[in-house]
Each structure stands twice: as C-alpha cells, then as structure tokens.
Amino acid sequence: MYKIALFLSFALLLTACNLNSDEDPEKDDNPEVPGTIYGSSTISLNEAYSTLKTSLENNNQIGIVAEIDHSQNAASINKDLGPTKIIFFGNPGLGTPLMQENQLAGLDLPQKVLFYENKDQVFALYNSTDYLASRHALGEVESLNQISVALENLVGDAFKNDLESSISKSVTASEGIETVTSSQNFETTYQSLQSIISGNENLSIIAELDHQANAHSKGLELRPTKIIIFGNPNLGSPLMQASQTAGLDLPQKILVWEDANEVVHLSYNDPAFLKERHEIKGSDDEIQQITDALHNISNAATGN
C-alpha cells in the first residue's frame, strides 16, 4: 500500500502564471470541462510531461502516487486512443485541511494532471480549487489558495505558457457523489472492498492511499479515511475515445471514511455525472456497466 503524500505543495512557489478566461471563439478545440484549468502548447506531450514530473521529483514535499498511460492501456486491448497520460501526486500538509473540513474532499484527491494531444496541440488539464471548494463545501480553507497558486506555477512552467479557465458552471455540494453506509467497521469494510476488487480479473488496483496515516506523518489529525484507485481499460477506453478529457476522472476511485459518529461510509463518483461533465457522446453501455459494477462492489463491501 502506498504511504504517499496527498495533495500539492511547493516549498518555494514561483511567480504565479496569468490565469485568463477562455472567450476566444477560435479556440474550439480547447477543453470545455466545468471546473477545470488548462494549459496548451505546441511542445511535445512527452516534453511537457517530463518537465512536470521532474519538478515533482525535485520537491521533497511532494510524492508521486501513480502514473497512467491511458493510450497504452487502450492499445493493450486493441483500442485506438490518442496520446493521453495522467499523473497523481500530492502533499498532506495542504490536503489534510481540506479533508478535516469535509472528508469527501478525499474523493478528488490526490491532485492529478491529465496530458493529452489533439490535432497537434498538447493540453494539460486539472481540477480548479474553486471546483473542489464548491463540490465539497470547503468554505475558506486556507490551503486552497496555496494549492491553486502552486498548480498554476507547476503546469504553467511545464508548458512555458499562461493557463486558462475552462467553461464556468456551478457545482453543488456533493454533486455527482454516491455514498453507501456500511454495516461493518472501517477496517472490515476497507479490506472487503480491497478483496472484491483484487479478486476481479477485469479490474486492476492502481494505488491505495491511507489519508489518515499521511495526515499523522505531518502531525495532523484526521478520522479514518482511505482511497483505492482501480480501473478496467475495456470500459474506460471507450469513454476517452468519445472524450479524451474523461481521462481526468479515470481510473475509478472509491473512498472509505468514518464520520464523527464512527459510522463508516463508502463514496464514489457517479458515472452519469462524469458523462455529463465531459460531454461523452454515446458509450451508454459502458456507462451502465460501470454504474452497475460500482453499485455491486459498494453494496458487497459494506455488507448491504
């Protein structure tokens, strides 16, 4: 199991990049994903990705959680997908305060940046802190601004270009999040979830993160909170073929958390929400299969 820092931090922040609104009608190929920030450039995807990765590796406050090559996974099942890669990374010093305010914030963490190529243009895409604040009712948690500035500098440096906001659309608290209450204790629920996923030959576990242990490593308190990241290219690849930006919310994640009353819950992203967010056309069969799988896994793991 990974014991890796969650969330982004820079010990020394660079001068912030300019963040512009996307109102240029000629930028039809730019990503239009609500609640995201993006960068674009004509430099190669590998160059931009390597610059980002090097910046992460050179900062002792940051841990790289996982790297996934979506296009390579698609090719392994004989599906064609343009260059699409994602990297997960973070620092609990900034992320834990978000989960102290609302544990469900852990569902959108660790931080992640998606890189993809479309019509000879390379894009990087990540969730804005405004999106995180609205979706998880975080209010004015101080570390949100630090995370925002750090992300702008990190991605802006990788592209050597200014960043822009994608289309604006409000998100309500807990929108697109499905939660199931467990009849079992925290560890039993998590171990059951882990066993169900690892025992399914169609699924692969990408990473497991203990948010509480990571918080304690920084001298911070957090109720029991763990996340497991897993995927199935046979179902995820068609979604990204329909909309490459869907790779930002793939692979799937399930958060297991214990509330203040010691009641255990399991939460995950509703595939219908992701379909709407990324304007995925078609792929209804895959969306339904993912929906059914998450429902069945969750009910089995929680003893329902």
N, C-alpha and C positions, 0 to 999 in steps of 0.2 A: 504494500500500500504506500502510496506517495505520502510523504510528510512534507509537503512543499508549500511555500508561502503563497498566499492568495492575495490577489489584487496588486495594482500597480503603484510603485513609488519611485521617485528619483531622489537620491541624496542631494544632488545638485541639479536643479532644474535649469534648462536652457531658457533663453528668451522666448516667450510664447509666440507661436505662429499666429498669423492672422486667420480668423475664422469668419468666412464670408457666407452669405446666404446664396442659395442656388436659384437665381432668377433668369439665367441666360437661356433663352428658348433654343439656342443652337446646341445645348448640351443634352440632347435627347438620350444619349447612351449612358449618362450618369446614373448612378443608383438612386432609386426613389423608395427608400425603405424608411418608414416612420421611426423617428428616434435614433437616427444614426448620424455619424460624422464620417466623411470620406476624403481621401486624397486620390489624385490621379496624376499620371505621368507617362511619358513615352519611354522611360528607362525600363530595363527588363524586370520581369517579376522576380527572378532569382536575385538580382542585384538589390532590389528594394527589400526583399525578404531577408537576405543575408545581413543587410545594414541594421535592420530591426533586431535580428537575433543577436548580432554582435553587441549592440547596445545593452540588451538584456543580460547577456553573459558577463559584461564588464561592470555590471552594477551589483554589488553584494547584497543589496536589499531585495533583489528580485529573484524569483525562482521560475524556471520554465517548467510548466506542468506537463505539456504534451504538444506534439506537432503532428498534424494530419495532412496528408496529401490526398485530397478528395478525388482528383483526377486519376491518380494512380490506383486508388481503391476501385474507381469505376472501371478502369481498364482491366482490373483483375477479374471482373465478371463480364468482360466483353461489352462494356458500355463506353460510349464516346463522350467525354466531358472536357471542355477547355481547361487550361491551367487554373487550378483552384486549390489553395492551401490555407490552412488556419493554424495559428499558434496560440496556446493558452499560457498565461503567466501571471505572477502577482506577488503581493506583499501583504501579510496580515496586519501590519501596523496601520494601514489605511483601510483595509477591507473589513476588519473586525468591527469598527464602529458602526458600519452600515448594518451588519447583522445584529449588533447589540440593539439597534433601533428596531429592526424587523428581520427576523431570521430568514424570511423568504427571499431577502436580497441575495442569499447564497445560491439561489437558482440561476441568477445571471452572473455568477462569479465562479471561477476566476476570470480576470479580464481576458479578452480574446480579440485578435485582429485577423480578419479574412483578407487574403490577397487573391485576386483573380484577374484574368486577361480577357478582354472583349474588344474585338475589332482593332487589334494592335495597340490598345490603350490598357494600361495596367492600373488597377484600382486597389485601394486598401479601405476596409470598412470596419467600423466598430460602434458599439452602443454608446450613446451620449450619456453623461451623468444626469442630464435632465430627464431622460427616459427612465433611468434607474430610480431617480428620486420620485417620479410620478407613479411608476408601476408598483413601488414598494413603500409608498408613503413615508419617505425618509426625512421630509422636512428640511431643516438647515444643518444636517450633519456636516461638521467642519471639514472632514476629509474629502467630501465630494469635490470641492474646488481644487484641492491638491491633485486628486486623481485626474480631473479634467485637464488641468494645465500640463501635467506630465504626459498624458496620452497625446495631446496636441503636439507637444515637442517631439515625442518619440516617433510618431508617424510622419510628422512634417519633416523631420530630419531624414527619415528613410526615403522620402520622395523628393526631398530638396524643393518643396513646393508648399504653398498655402493649403489649408484644409477648408472644406465647405460643409455646411449642414445640408442634410437631405431634406425631403419634404417634411413639413411640420404637421403633426397630427397628435392630438392629445391621447394619452393612455390613462385609464383609471386604475386605482389601487387594486392590485391582484388580478388585473385583466389578463385573460388567457392562461391562468394558472389553475390546474386541477389539484385538489387536495383530498386525500383519503385519510381518515383517522384509524389508527391501529389499535387492535385489542391486545397487543403484546408490548413488552418493554422495548426500550430503544435498541439495545444490542441484539435482541432476538429478531426484531423487525429488520434491522440492517443486514444481519447475517443471512436471514431468509431471502432478502432481496438479492444479495450477492450470489447466493447459491442458485437461485432461479435463473439469473442472467448468465452466470458462468456455465450452467448446465444446459443452456440452449445453444445448439451447434450453429444457429443462424446469427447469433449475437457475439460481439467481441467487446470486452471491457477495455476501455482506453486509459482510464485513470480513476483512482479513488482518493478522495481528499477528506481529511478529518479537520474541519474548520475549528472545532474546539481545541484540539491539540495545537494547531497552528497559532491560535489566539494565545494560549498559555505560553507558547515559546516567546511571546513578546510581553509577557506579564499582564495579559488582558483576560478578562472573564467572558465566557460565552457558554450558554447552555448547549447540551449535546446536539451537534449539527454535523452531518456528513453528506457528501455528494458522490454519486457514482456516474461516470460518463461512459456511454457504450453506444454501439451502432451496428447497423446492418446495411452494407452498401447496396444490396439488392433493392431496398426500399428507399434509401436516402438519395442514391444517384439519380433516379428519375426526377426527383424534386429539384435537384440542382440543374438537370438538363433543361427543365422548364424555367428555372430562375436561378442563376448562379449565386445570387446573394443569399439564397436559402442556406448556403454553407455556413453562414454566420451563426445559425441556430442549430447546426448539426455538428457532431452526432447528438443523440438524445441524452438527457440528464435527468436523474431523479434525486431529489433532496429528501433526506430523512432528518427530522428535527423534533426536539422535545420542548414543549412550551412551558410557561411559568407554573402551570398546574401539573406538570410532569405527565402530560398527555402527549403521546407520540403521533406524529403525522408524517405523511409521505406526499410530496408535491412534485409536479412535472408540468411542462409546457403543453398546452392543448394543441395538437396538430392543426386544428381548424384555425386557430389564432395565427400560427406560423404561415399557413396557406394564404391568409388574408394579408398579413404583414409583408410578405414577399411577392404578392400578386402571382401566385403559382397557378398557371392555367392547366386544366386537366389534372392528371395524376390522382384522380378521385379514388381509384382502387388502392393506391399506395397510402394515401392519407387515411383511408378507412382501416387498412391493415395495421398501420402504426397506432391509430387510435385504439383499436381492439387489443393490440399487444400491450400497450401501456396500461390499459384498464385491467386486463387479466393479470399482468405482472404485479400491479399495485394491490389488487384485491388478495392475491395469493400471499404476498409478502406481509400484508397487515392482518392476515387471519380472518378476512371477511368472506 
